[in-house]
Amino acid sequence: MFKPGRVAIIGGSGQMGQWFAGYFKARGAQVTISARNASRCQRAARRLGVRCARNSREAMRGAELVIISVTVQNFARVVGEIGKYASKGQRVMDITSVKVMPVGVMHRHMRRATILGTHPMFGPLAKPEGQNFVLTPTNGAERRFASQLGAYLRASGFNVVVMTPKKHDAIIGRVLSLTHFVGFVTADTWKELGMHRLTGTSSTSFMFLRSFVNSIVDSSPELYSYLQANVPTAAKAEGMFVRKSMEWARMAKDKDEAALTRRMTGLRAYMRRLGR
C-alpha cells in the first residue's frame, strides 16, 4: 500500500501547502517544506511541527513524494528550476487548478521521476471527508501511481476521480470558471447598486448569496484571472450565462409572468432530478 514516509512540499508556506503538510504529518510522514520567503517558511514549519528546508533542492532530497504547491503563474518557472533535482523513483504531484499546462511542464523537466497531475477540489479549511480529488494520469506509470495514491486518499474519505488533463480542463471551464464569473459579476453589480443600501432589508436567500460571493472574492484573484483568460471552455460557458441573463431580463422587462413561471418550474424540476 502506498504510504509515503518522507514528503516534500515546494511552496509549503502557502495555504494549500500548509494543508497538505498537516495532512501527511497526521498520517505519519516526515514532512519538509520549502518556500522563497525563509521567514514565512520557518513560521509555517513551527506552527505545523514540520521541517523548513533552506531551499527546494534540500527539501526534495530523499523525499518519496514531492508536492508542488505554487501559483499557476509561477509553475513553469519553479518546475524549470527544480526539475533537475527530481530523482529516479521519486513521485511528484502538482495541485494546480488546471492540468494540461502543468502536466506538460512536469513531463519536460522531470523525466526521471514519475509525475502526476492532481486537483484537490477544496480549500484550505476543508476536511477530507466527502471532498473531490481529481487525478490526471497520462501513461502506465502515472496510472499505477494514481491507483496507489487514489487508494491512500480514499482511505481518508476523499472522493477520487480519474480523468485526462484535457477532460479536466474542459470541465473546469464550465464549473470553476463559471462559478467565479457569477460571483465576481454579482459583486460588481452590488458595488454599482450600492451594497450598503441593500443589507438593511436583506432576506435569507440574499445572505446565502452574499456568503457565496464573499467566498469567491476572498480567494486568489491571480488564480481566477488565469482560469478566466486561459481555459478555453470558460468563455463558452460565460457567454452562455450572459445570453441566459439577457433572456431572463427580457422576460422581466416584458412583465411576462407566465413565461417566468414556466421557466422557473422547469428549472426546479431539473435541479431536483440532479439532486437524486
CORKAZI-V420954 format. One record per run of one state. SS is the DSSP state (alpha for helix, beta for strand, coil for the rest). FROM is the first residue (numbers start at 0). TO is the last residue. If there is no record, write none. Layout:
# CORKAZI-V420954
SS;FROM;TO + SS;FROM;TO
This chain:
# CORKAZI-V420954
coil;0;4 + beta;5;9 + coil;10;13 + alpha;14;25 + coil;26;28 + beta;29;33 + coil;34;36 + alpha;37;47 + coil;48;49 + beta;50;51 + coil;52;54 + alpha;55;59 + coil;60;63 + beta;64;67 + coil;68;73 + alpha;74;84 + coil;85;89 + beta;90;93 + coil;94;98 + alpha;99;108 + coil;109;112 + beta;113;119 + coil;120;130 + beta;131;135 + coil;136;138 + alpha;139;153 + coil;154;157 + beta;158;161 + coil;162;163 + alpha;164;192 + coil;193;193 + alpha;194;196 + coil;197;197 + alpha;198;200 + coil;201;202 + alpha;203;216 + coil;217;219 + alpha;220;229 + coil;230;230 + alpha;231;252 + coil;253;255 + alpha;256;274 + coil;275;275
